[in-house]
Amino acid sequence: MAVAAETNTQELIDKLNAAYEKAHLGYEDNFWATKMALQASGSSSGSGSSSSSSSSSSSSSSSSSSSSGETGKGTADALAATKTAYETFLGDPVNLQAVRTALEAAKEGKAQLSAEQEKVLRIMERTFGCYILEDPAAAALKEKINSLEAGLSQSRNTMSLGYTDPATGEFKKASSVQLRNTMRVSDDEATRKACYEGVRSIGPFVSEQFVEIVKQRNKLARLLGFEDFYDYKVTAAEGFGKRRLFEIMDDLEAKTRPIMTAARERLAKEKGAAALEPWNQSYALAGDTEKAQDPYFPFEQAVDVWARTFGALGIEYSGATMTLDLCDRDGKYSNGFCHWPQVAWRKPDGSFVPSKANFTSLATPSQVGSGKTALVTLLHEGGHAAHFANIDQPSPFFSQERAPTSVAYAETQSMFLDAFAHDAAWLGRYALSRSGEVMPWKIIADGYAATQPYDVFALRAMIAVPYFEKALYELPEAELTKERLLALADEVETRVQGGLSPRPLLSVPHPLSDESSCYYHGYVLAEMAVRQTRAYFKSKYGKLVDNPAIGKELCEGYWRPGNGAMFLDLVEAVTHKPLAADDWVHDLERPLEAVLREEEADYKEAVAQGPAIKHGQPVDLKMRVRLVHGDEVIADSETDGGLAGACDKFKAWVDKTYLSA
Ligand SMILES: [Zn+2]
């Protein structure tokens, strides 16, 4: 039976909730099993991965994927089938129509809706609206764009990227990540320049196909009544238009321009004018901080340090289960991520459904820097998980991690929490060597000296992407040529970053693909919100680290509403002022001497006090933690004596597997 035929609103809501949960869980379970290359046909998420094969969200869906054989969990077929089922559900116009009919019936007085029912129907309408194009001309155009994008992504994947070794004249294959890394560490300028030219060669390679995509995207946006594609995307994702976005961005741009000019002058003075060349900049800025800090971030203690940090902040996970697969191995997917096969929500009978999160990173525990990376990843992804575990709304739609959830909203939570790893107040409490020594102040001070005066470069590189995309979609169609595109990228880099960028704009993958195009501003807004939230808490409480009021305010202010509230409204409600650039600008304007003075005072207090929850003391995050390595379960807080016990077991496993010679 199609949902459209439903007359009872609560029945409609229940069916859509159940169908959503099922499609989402089926896809995510398979996503995890495939990316982790699991052998066993089962993940943490329990129930089966049956997928709805019909295009409507009928409650009696047929089980198309069996638990064994070719289409079992973790095979490419099962992943593709469950992905299609999930997308079909979200893109089904019948569902959208049923929701609208229910809303209209209430408006016309033919049916009664409770406030909660109306709220759920509204988020369903908004969610389906992100995946359905009702105008057939728009839908056809979208299909055309999809195939152009697939073509571009395919040719980009087959592009032979690399650099010509200046010593031998030999072409060496390298990914863009490897090229940028070599630019950072190679002592040979000619090699760095060759790598820069390698990254820069992406632009001319993609430009012809990309120009065509830009034209069609604009056509689609105008068909839907928007000014251009950027305006369309930002409105759909954030609920406000391009104009409002760039009011905020322009203010940030104007206020940080003089800071950038001064930083460029400082770098030229300190390291010579050549340090400003795009192939020299990252090298000139790469200090020895990472190496010096490394002994104070032992990899095997990262889980314990993260758990105590969050515990002392008063963060709880509302009964969630989190599965962590932290170490690299053959066959494992080469990108870290955190997903939620089971999203948190509250059922109509009042019972709360706790979330289940899967989280992976690619650590090699014996490598320099792996401990810090693991810790920052835990703070960041664990922050996303804490956010999504605490969404408490009457439908799983409020916890959808894709649109209509704003990137800026989601990233604000994770970036707020990973920022602790830079605070002297945190380092003085939690950055301890294997033998228990605290990171010396000198190492922390050297780190600030190497980075603080140049932090503005990261900001300018970040805002260059949205400014480039804005200018691109605003070009008159007649001007949209390959040559103009390449020139525009250089113009924007020079205007926004003061010179050509170490990361050429056309080498940034986001603008090319549909999902991530015109959303880079989300990171900018998130960082802005992080700075504003930190400044607010600092003025209110004086300190953030080990302050249980912080977790409580994050949870109640930012996390509970899920995507039912708008990002800008949430920031204003939590910090009591509209989102603005000022606190971020203030951070960048602080002279190094002032930063060092304040941080040193925080550091001394931190060392004197020690962490609120000492190593070995019980931590209760109201969460079950499973530490796994592919199919192997290393430790489980439920059976290994709580989180502290699981952390000990994990530490022993890392020692044995990686660290004992
Ligand atoms: Zn994130």
Residues whose N, C-alpha, C, O or C-beta is under 5 A from the ligand:
A	BS01	ZN	S414
